């Protein structure tokens, strides 16, 4: 079953600008870089359910390139582990897509099938080890049959292993969200959250803002389970034995567990939330007046969480805290 975080990504990739950004910034495919967003059209992958169990994380777009279409098939992995049969699944889904186009008489005037960009976006912690092409799953064929074997390939974006320096140099929204998920707490508080708050304040696109908020809420929810707090990639081939948790959200939830008590956990979470709230408020409204600082210092966890949720749409500092108390 898809996790809330997977569904959060599904919400993000319902926006053509983020699909284009995912492809142009995180793969070697650059042909969509200058394509206008009006050329993107979402495709309902319901045809899959006629043959296979419908997947909640199939995302299909078609993009008009001149007089023709390119189909972009994005598969978001639900599993925290690696699926050995991904290349086979990709071939099956693309075959079903082609069958649907033929049955629906949606081909080009020359009755030719359109090209497809098969893309797997993987955000799990274990290193991706599945073959990137179907040939890697096949027995070696006799020489005279080798040319007749299927060879479906796909593009992999392994989020956990994106280049850190390239991410920091990228000012795009997806790069900010990836950094939010992958960075340590100090970098998030000092650099990522202020930049993301500025973006949220300046973008006029309400639907995209809501999708970003859904994604952030899902990220926080993913870090709520104690069992997930210590997912460290400790088997890196480059010798780095971890030292970095899977996400900043998990770190924020982890604070206090080291003390071995529920009381310590609660205190740590409240302290982390106070830091996040203060950083967001200062970035949006400037230096905080003494009454606001005092309220944050005395607030409960529920109050802090409620105020953080309000920041996105609050027109003023008072509106964030507005619960019938006197003005700041």
C-alpha positions as CSV (number, residue, x, y, z in Angstrom):
1,X,0.0,0.0,0.0
2,X,1.3,3.5,-0.7
3,X,2.4,5.5,2.3
4,X,1.3,9.0,3.0
5,X,4.7,10.2,1.8
6,X,4.3,8.4,-1.5
7,X,0.9,10.0,-1.9
8,X,2.5,13.4,-1.1
9,X,4.8,12.9,-4.0
10,X,1.9,11.9,-6.2
11,X,0.3,15.3,-5.3
12,X,3.5,17.1,-6.3
13,X,3.8,15.3,-9.7
14,X,0.2,16.3,-10.5
15,X,1.7,19.6,-11.5
16,X,3.4,19.9,-15.0
17,X,6.0,22.3,-13.8
18,X,7.3,19.8,-11.2
19,X,7.2,17.0,-13.8
20,X,9.3,19.1,-16.2
21,X,11.6,20.1,-13.3
22,X,12.1,16.5,-12.3
23,X,13.1,15.5,-15.8
24,X,15.2,18.4,-16.8
25,X,17.0,18.9,-13.4
26,X,17.5,15.3,-12.3
27,X,18.0,13.2,-15.5
28,X,20.1,13.6,-18.6
29,X,17.0,14.2,-20.7
30,X,16.8,17.9,-21.7
31,X,14.4,18.0,-24.6
32,X,11.5,19.2,-22.3
33,X,13.5,22.2,-20.9
34,X,11.9,24.8,-23.2
35,X,8.6,23.1,-23.7
36,X,5.7,25.3,-22.4
37,X,3.5,23.9,-19.6
38,X,0.5,24.2,-21.9
39,X,2.0,21.3,-23.9
40,X,1.7,19.0,-20.8
41,X,-1.5,16.9,-20.4
42,X,-2.2,14.4,-17.6
43,X,-3.3,10.9,-18.8
44,X,-5.5,8.6,-16.7
45,X,-3.7,5.3,-16.3
46,X,-7.0,3.5,-15.6
47,X,-6.3,1.1,-18.6
48,X,-3.9,-0.7,-16.3
49,X,-6.7,-1.9,-14.0
50,X,-8.3,-3.9,-16.8
51,X,-5.4,-6.3,-16.6
52,X,-3.5,-5.7,-13.4
53,X,-4.2,-4.4,-9.9
54,X,-4.5,-0.6,-10.2
55,X,-1.5,1.1,-8.7
56,X,-1.9,4.3,-6.7
57,X,1.4,5.6,-7.7
58,X,1.3,5.4,-11.5
59,X,1.6,8.9,-13.1
60,X,1.4,9.3,-16.8
61,X,1.7,12.6,-18.7
62,X,1.9,13.2,-22.4
63,X,3.8,16.2,-23.8
64,X,3.2,17.7,-27.3
65,X,6.5,18.1,-29.2
66,X,5.6,19.9,-32.3
67,X,2.9,17.8,-34.1
68,X,3.6,14.6,-32.1
69,X,3.4,13.4,-28.5
70,X,5.9,12.1,-26.0
71,X,4.5,10.0,-23.2
72,X,6.2,10.3,-19.8
73,X,5.5,7.4,-17.5
74,X,6.6,8.1,-13.9
75,X,6.6,5.2,-11.4
76,X,6.9,6.2,-7.8
77,X,8.1,3.3,-5.7
78,X,5.8,2.5,-2.7
79,X,8.2,0.0,-1.1
80,X,11.0,1.0,1.2
81,X,12.9,-1.9,-0.4
82,X,14.0,-2.5,-4.0
83,X,11.7,-4.2,-6.5
84,X,13.8,-6.6,-8.6
85,X,11.2,-6.8,-11.3
86,X,10.8,-3.1,-12.0
87,X,12.1,-3.4,-15.6
88,X,9.5,-6.2,-16.3
89,X,6.7,-4.1,-14.8
90,X,7.8,-1.1,-16.9
91,X,7.6,-3.2,-20.1
92,X,4.2,-4.5,-19.1
93,X,2.7,-1.1,-18.3
94,X,4.1,0.5,-21.4
95,X,2.7,-2.4,-23.5
96,X,-0.7,-1.7,-21.9
97,X,-0.4,2.0,-22.6
98,X,0.3,1.2,-26.3
99,X,-2.6,-1.2,-26.5
100,X,-4.9,1.5,-25.0
101,X,-3.7,4.0,-27.6
102,X,-4.4,1.5,-30.4
103,X,-7.9,0.6,-29.1
104,X,-8.7,4.3,-28.7
105,X,-7.5,5.3,-32.1
106,X,-5.1,7.8,-30.5
107,X,-2.1,7.2,-32.8
108,X,-0.4,9.6,-35.2
109,X,-1.6,9.9,-38.8
110,X,1.0,7.3,-39.8
111,X,-0.3,4.8,-37.2
112,X,3.0,4.9,-35.3
113,X,3.3,4.4,-31.5
114,X,4.7,7.4,-29.6
115,X,8.0,7.3,-27.7
116,X,7.9,6.8,-24.0
117,X,10.1,8.1,-21.2
118,X,10.0,5.4,-18.5
119,X,11.0,7.0,-15.2
120,X,11.3,5.5,-11.8
121,X,11.5,8.0,-8.9
122,X,12.8,6.1,-5.9
123,X,13.0,7.6,-2.4
124,X,13.8,4.5,-0.3
125,X,16.8,4.2,1.9
126,X,18.4,0.9,0.7
127,X,20.6,1.4,-2.4
128,X,18.8,0.6,-5.6
129,X,20.1,-2.7,-6.9
130,X,17.5,-3.8,-9.4
131,X,18.5,-4.1,-13.0
132,X,17.9,-0.9,-15.1
133,X,17.0,-3.0,-18.1
134,X,15.0,-6.2,-18.8
135,X,18.0,-7.9,-20.3
136,X,19.5,-8.1,-16.8
137,X,16.5,-10.3,-15.7
138,X,16.8,-12.8,-18.6
139,X,18.8,-16.0,-19.0
140,X,21.5,-15.8,-21.6
141,X,19.9,-16.7,-25.0
142,X,21.6,-18.7,-27.7
143,X,23.4,-16.4,-30.1
144,X,20.9,-16.8,-32.9
145,X,18.1,-15.7,-30.5
146,X,19.9,-12.9,-28.7
147,X,18.7,-10.1,-31.1
148,X,15.0,-11.2,-30.6
149,X,15.0,-10.7,-26.8
150,X,13.2,-7.8,-25.1
151,X,15.4,-5.0,-23.8
152,X,13.1,-2.5,-22.0
153,X,15.1,0.1,-20.0
154,X,14.1,2.9,-17.7
155,X,15.6,6.0,-16.1
156,X,16.2,5.9,-12.3
157,X,16.2,8.8,-10.0
158,X,17.6,7.6,-6.7
159,X,16.7,10.5,-4.4
160,X,18.8,9.4,-1.4
161,X,21.9,9.6,-3.5
162,X,21.5,12.8,-5.4
163,X,24.6,15.0,-5.4
164,X,24.5,17.3,-2.4
165,X,26.4,20.1,-4.0
166,X,24.3,20.1,-7.1
167,X,21.1,20.2,-4.9
168,X,22.4,23.2,-3.0
169,X,23.2,25.0,-6.3
170,X,19.7,24.3,-7.6
171,X,17.1,27.0,-6.8
172,X,14.1,25.0,-8.0
173,X,11.2,23.9,-5.8
174,X,11.9,20.2,-6.1
175,X,15.5,20.7,-5.1
176,X,14.4,22.6,-2.0
177,X,12.0,19.8,-1.1
178,X,14.6,17.1,-1.7
179,X,17.0,19.1,0.6
180,X,14.2,19.4,3.2
181,X,13.9,15.6,3.2
182,X,17.6,14.7,3.0
183,X,19.4,17.4,5.0
184,X,20.4,17.5,8.7
185,X,18.5,19.8,11.0
186,X,20.9,22.8,11.1
187,X,20.9,23.1,7.3
188,X,17.2,22.9,7.2
189,X,16.6,25.6,9.8
190,X,19.3,27.9,8.5
191,X,19.0,27.5,4.7
192,X,16.2,25.3,3.4
193,X,13.1,26.5,5.4
194,X,13.8,30.2,4.9
195,X,14.1,29.7,1.1
196,X,11.0,27.5,1.0
197,X,9.1,30.1,3.1
198,X,10.0,32.7,0.6
199,X,8.9,30.6,-2.3
200,X,5.5,29.9,-0.6
201,X,5.0,33.6,0.1
202,X,5.8,34.6,-3.5
203,X,4.1,31.9,-5.6
204,X,0.6,32.9,-6.8
205,X,-0.3,29.2,-7.5
206,X,-2.7,28.2,-4.8
207,X,-3.0,24.6,-6.0
208,X,0.7,24.1,-6.0
209,X,1.1,25.7,-2.6
210,X,-1.5,23.2,-1.2
211,X,0.4,20.3,-2.8
212,X,3.6,21.4,-1.2
213,X,1.8,21.6,2.2
214,X,0.4,18.1,1.7
215,X,3.9,16.8,0.9
216,X,5.4,18.5,4.0
217,X,2.6,17.1,6.2
218,X,3.2,13.6,4.8
219,X,6.9,13.9,5.4
220,X,6.3,14.8,9.1
221,X,3.8,12.0,9.4
222,X,6.4,9.5,8.0
223,X,8.7,10.5,10.9
224,X,6.1,9.9,13.6
225,X,6.9,6.2,14.2
226,X,9.7,5.4,16.6
227,X,10.7,2.4,14.5
228,X,11.4,4.6,11.5
229,X,13.6,7.1,13.4
230,X,16.9,5.3,13.0
231,X,16.9,4.4,9.3
232,X,20.5,5.2,8.6
233,X,22.1,4.2,5.2
234,X,25.0,2.4,6.9
235,X,26.1,0.3,3.9
236,X,27.3,3.1,1.5
237,X,29.8,1.7,-0.9
238,X,32.0,4.9,-0.6
239,X,32.8,4.0,3.0
240,X,30.5,6.5,4.7
241,X,28.9,4.4,7.4
242,X,25.9,6.6,7.7
243,X,26.0,9.5,10.2
244,X,23.0,10.9,8.4
245,X,19.4,10.0,9.2
246,X,17.0,9.6,6.3
247,X,15.3,12.9,6.8
248,X,15.2,16.0,9.0
249,X,11.7,15.2,10.1
250,X,12.9,11.9,11.6
251,X,15.6,13.8,13.4
252,X,13.1,16.2,14.9
253,X,11.0,13.3,16.0
254,X,14.1,11.5,17.3
255,X,15.1,14.3,19.7
256,X,14.4,13.0,23.2
257,X,14.3,9.3,22.4
258,X,18.0,9.1,23.4
259,X,16.9,10.0,26.9
260,X,14.9,6.8,27.0
261,X,11.7,8.4,28.3
262,X,8.4,9.6,27.0
263,X,9.0,12.9,28.9
264,X,12.3,13.4,27.1
265,X,10.7,12.7,23.8
266,X,8.0,15.3,24.3
267,X,10.5,17.9,25.5
268,X,12.7,17.3,22.5
269,X,9.8,17.6,20.0
270,X,8.6,20.8,21.6
271,X,12.1,22.3,21.5
272,X,12.4,21.4,17.8
273,X,9.0,22.8,16.9
274,X,9.9,26.1,18.7
275,X,13.0,26.4,16.6
276,X,11.2,25.7,13.4
277,X,8.3,28.1,14.2
278,X,10.7,30.9,15.2
279,X,12.8,30.5,12.0
280,X,9.7,30.5,9.7
281,X,8.2,33.6,11.5
282,X,11.4,35.6,11.4
283,X,11.8,34.8,7.7
284,X,8.3,36.0,6.8
285,X,7.6,38.8,9.3
286,X,11.1,39.9,10.4
287,X,12.3,40.2,14.0
288,X,9.7,39.0,16.5
289,X,8.4,41.3,19.2
290,X,8.9,40.2,22.8
291,X,5.3,39.0,23.3
292,X,5.5,36.7,20.4
293,X,8.8,35.2,21.6
294,X,7.4,34.7,25.0
295,X,4.3,32.9,23.6
296,X,6.5,30.6,21.6
297,X,8.6,29.8,24.7
298,X,5.5,29.0,26.8
299,X,3.5,27.2,24.1
300,X,2.4,23.5,24.2
301,X,3.2,21.2,21.3
302,X,-0.4,21.4,20.0
303,X,-0.2,25.2,19.9
304,X,3.2,25.1,18.1
305,X,1.9,22.7,15.5
306,X,-1.3,24.7,15.0
307,X,0.8,28.0,14.5
308,X,3.1,26.3,12.0
309,X,0.2,25.2,9.9
310,X,-1.2,28.8,9.9
311,X,2.0,30.3,8.6
312,X,1.3,29.3,5.0
313,X,-1.7,31.5,4.6
314,X,-1.6,34.0,7.5
315,X,-1.5,37.6,6.3
316,X,0.1,38.9,9.5
317,X,2.0,37.8,12.6
318,X,-1.1,38.4,14.7
319,X,-3.1,36.0,12.4
320,X,-0.7,33.2,13.2
321,X,-1.4,33.5,16.9
322,X,-5.0,34.6,16.7
323,X,-7.0,32.7,19.3
324,X,-8.7,35.6,21.0
325,X,-5.6,36.9,22.9
326,X,-4.6,40.6,22.8
327,X,-2.6,41.8,19.8
328,X,1.2,41.5,19.7
